[in-house]
Amino acid sequence: MIHPPQNEMFDSLRLELRRGCLVLAVLVQLRKEHYGYTLRKALADEGLAIEESTLYPLLRRLEAQGLLTSEWREEEKRNKRFYRLSAGGEATLTALLAEWTAINDSVTRILKGRNDDGAA
């Protein structure tokens, strides 16, 4: 098994790679209503763990951009903020998914061009 390098440069590149994927994953998950905890769990269950300190600012930003709607409700004697994709968010997600598919197809073709040992 290959172990990734443990240094600042790798960590920075890894974070950059995850950042773009997180927005897409959150938007897809919010086609169904979630509050913060259930959204974090749904993402983690799919292998995309996210810290609260990353998730909540992202949710606020996406809502400010008009991509999400939210509503406070009491559930189990606690107030929880429920998030859902807005109509504009759904349209944006549809366009982003088309873009993701095109990028993914291109990267897949590029990756298939390398030898099994990782050399081009």
N, C-alpha and C positions, 0 to 999 in steps of 0.2 A: 504494500500500500504506500502511496506517495503522500508524504506529509507536507502541507504548505509551509513556506517560510514564515517565521514568527518575527516580523519586524514592522516598523511604522509604515513603510512604503506599502507592503502587502496589505496591512490593515486598512490603510486609506483607500487602496484600489478596491478591496473587498466591500468596504462601506459604500463607495460610489456605485458599484454594481448592484448592491442590494437596494439602494435608495430608489432607483427608477422602478425596480420590480415591486417594491412595497406599495407605491401609489396604485399601480395596476391591480395588485392583489386586494388591497383595501376596497377599491371601487367595485371589483367583482363581488367580494363578500357582502358589500352593502346593497346589493340588489335585494337582499333580504335584510330585514331590520335587525340591528344588534345594538347592545350597549357595550361600553368599552371592554369589560371582562369577557363577554361572549365572543366579541370580535377577536381579541387576543388569542383566545382558546381556539377558535376556528382556524386562524392563521397558523398557530403552533401545531395543530393537528395535521396540517398539510406540510409541515416541515419548515415553516417560515416564522420562527419565533420573533417577537418584537417587544421591546421594553415599553413600559408605560410612558417613560420620558420621551420616547420617540412617537408613540401612537397618538397621544392626546394633542400635541402641537400639530401633527399632520391632520388630524380630524378637524381642528379649528381652522387650519389653512384651507382645507378642501371645502369646508362650509362657507368660509368667507369668499371663496371663489365661485360660490353658487352651485357646487357640484353635489352637495349633501344638504339634507334638511335634518333638524334634530328637534326633539321634544322631551321635556322633563316629565317623568311619570313616577308615581309611587308604586313600587313592587316589592313585596316581602318586607313591608314597613320601612323601605329605604327609597329615597329619591334616586332615580337613575336617568341618565340622558341617553335616549335611544336615537340612533342615526340610521338614515336610509338615503339611498341615491335619489337625487332630484331628477326631474325630467331633463334638465340641462346636463346633469351628471350622466344620465343614461346615454344621451346623444354623444357626449364626449367620450364615454367608455367605448361605445361602438367604434368610433374613429380610432381611439387608442389601440383597441384590439386588432384592428386591421393593420395599423402601423407595427404593432408587436409581431404579428404573424409575418409580415414582410421582413422585419429585422431578424426574427428567429430563423426564417428560411435561409436568409443570406449567411448568417453566422453558422448555421448547420452545414451549409455547402462549404464554407471556408474550413470548418473543423474537419470535415470528411477528407479534405485535401492533404491532411498530414498522415504520416506513416504511423503504424501501431506503436512504435517506440517514441512517438512525439515529435520526430523530426519531419521537416517538410520534404 
